Amino acid sequence: MGSQRKTSIAASVASLTLAAALTACGGGGSGSTAVSNTAKSTPASSGMPTIAADGKLHAACEACSATDDATYAGSGAGIWQAINPNASAIDVPVSIKGLSGQNVTLVFTNESAGTQAMSSIALSANMSASVMRAQSQATATSSTTSSESATLAAIRDFNYQGWAQLATNQQATATARYSTNGATSGATTSAFYSAGTWQVGDTRTFYYADNSPRTTTLEQTATTSDGTIVNLWVESGEIGASKISPPIISSLITQYAQAGGIYDMLVRVGGKLYGPNNQSSLIDGTHQPIDLVVMNFDHNGQPYGLLGYFWALNNFKTGAGQLAYSNQSISLYLDSETLYLGGTYGMNQMLTTMAHESMHMQNFYRRSVQMGAQYAFEPWLEEMTAMMMEDWVSGAIVPGYNAIRDARFVTYMTYGGHGSYNCGLTTWTPYGTDCETYAVNGSFGGFMNRQFGLSFYQSLLTNKNHTASIDILNEVIGNARAGATVPSTLRDFAAAASGLVPLSSNVTGFTFPARSEGGFALPAIDPTSLYNGATRALPTSVPATLAALGTFPVVRSRVSGTYSETVRVPVGTTLSVVVD
């Protein structure tokens, strides 16, 4: 739920701080239960053909360079796909004529619900000069792997399911423990936290996520377009010209609360961030202010790391046990050192983090509180929707910057010197050796934003027809494109990204085109021209298993004449062949 980001080794030179996060890796074992390994059946007007699920290779694009199931037109991008419908691995003969020095990329997409055994396949053809160059630059273009803090894991678990246990097993409300500055310690919750309680200059104690109390000062207030009060609190010891200065304070609250700012954009897309509810254990939902609380999270003298978080614990009234540390506040928590040590880049990252964390705040109210605990997004989709919101709004917050194009997608293509490919889309774990889940899910979310648009995203946020996140996303994708599913869309995303399908190819369904909609503008993403000149990396070994809803690319470089190879395709898996 929190935003945790790290700087790359070359960040100070290239300003390429890659958004780091949590990781989803394919687990052990094997399974063959299909999620939806079926052919797409789309209207002809979509520009995408139906692919027969017969284990044979078929042209998978229209108005492209795949003129038939075995012929490449000689220039541009061509995509072919073979779907394995069997209960065992199959050998797929691949034979495509008409090449004159193009690269051929084989992309395996496991569309089943379990890991699948990968057969050996030669990677020697991957070791072209361009790939070697990508590997040599890996340290400059990807975050160093590490692990997620226990604090973030606890916040995520609480926001997803832990809160419901506390809401069900309500405990007696305790007296608030805060510095009151004029409000009596015995004041009722509604009075104590009414919008008019606090004045600029007042002090108040907030608990940080590790339960340590922090004395803060109310530095500035603002009112949003819908009349919501926004309070900006700063840890008292962090205030000053060389720390959290007046310009930093003004920028934070202005960008968040001004007309058309972060708050307004969130409300325009998904509704209230908090409001009336029937949960007696939660604080009153009427006229609640939003608190932006700036603290020095870890006192390590460095920017980045954990940038910010939303923790639903603070939406609760105080009580016994864990509830003793509720701040009784609809609030975001922001790291002060990132703001004053990270310079302009640190501020920009914090602004997009506020949009990300506000979507978590909004999702909690909309789905968990209003719909019911069973409708909470699972962590993988919860984080994906927050990154998709960053995608829509980051250009308005930081002109010229896009959170997916400039951070998530670059990480996806370069992570650890091998890319972040064999990651299970629906598995959410901390930074992994082999994959980085923020990068995977954020990049896939960016692909869907560009393919399906704002109405798709809004439908995803509000869908109440299912409780399982995979079913929700499947339905919303199918409504946006007839016959499409999560697996079929993932396979096209993987082909587009791993196959380096050029933006200029305009191959319907296999690019990341620019989109302007509802007052938002998404920039195009071109896999052949990564942000800041980064060069994509490729795996140097074949995994023993392919993760459920995971992908794996293999490149054959500079092929001329007829490309021929028999490729073993695992159970529940689609082979995509990209020539460009």
Secondary structure as UniProt FT lines:
FT   STRAND          3..5
FT   TURN            9..10
FT   HELIX           11..14
FT   STRAND          22..23
FT   HELIX           44..46
FT   STRAND          58..59
FT   STRAND          66..68
FT   TURN            69..70
FT   STRAND          71..72
FT   STRAND          78..83
FT   STRAND          90..110
FT   STRAND          116..117
FT   HELIX           124..126
FT   HELIX           129..136
FT   HELIX           138..141
FT   HELIX           150..157
FT   HELIX           158..162
FT   HELIX           163..168
FT   TURN            181..182
FT   TURN            185..186
FT   HELIX           189..192
FT   TURN            195..196
FT   TURN            200..201
FT   STRAND          203..207
FT   TURN            209..210
FT   STRAND          213..223
FT   TURN            225..226
FT   STRAND          229..235
FT   HELIX           236..238
FT   TURN            241..242
FT   HELIX           246..257
FT   TURN            259..260
FT   HELIX           262..270
FT   TURN            280..281
FT   STRAND          290..295
FT   STRAND          305..309
FT   HELIX           312..315
FT   HELIX           321..325
FT   STRAND          330..335
FT   HELIX           336..341
FT   HELIX           343..363
FT   HELIX           364..371
FT   HELIX           373..375
FT   HELIX           379..397
FT   TURN            399..400
FT   HELIX           404..408
FT   HELIX           409..414
FT   HELIX           415..417
FT   TURN            425..426
FT   STRAND          429..430
FT   HELIX           437..452
FT   HELIX           454..462
FT   HELIX           469..480
FT   TURN            482..483
FT   HELIX           486..498
FT   TURN            499..500
FT   HELIX           503..505
FT   TURN            508..509
FT   STRAND          515..517
FT   TURN            518..519
FT   STRAND          520..522
FT   TURN            527..528
FT   HELIX           531..533
FT   STRAND          545..546
FT   TURN            548..549
FT   STRAND          551..569
FT   TURN            571..572
FT   STRAND          573..579
//
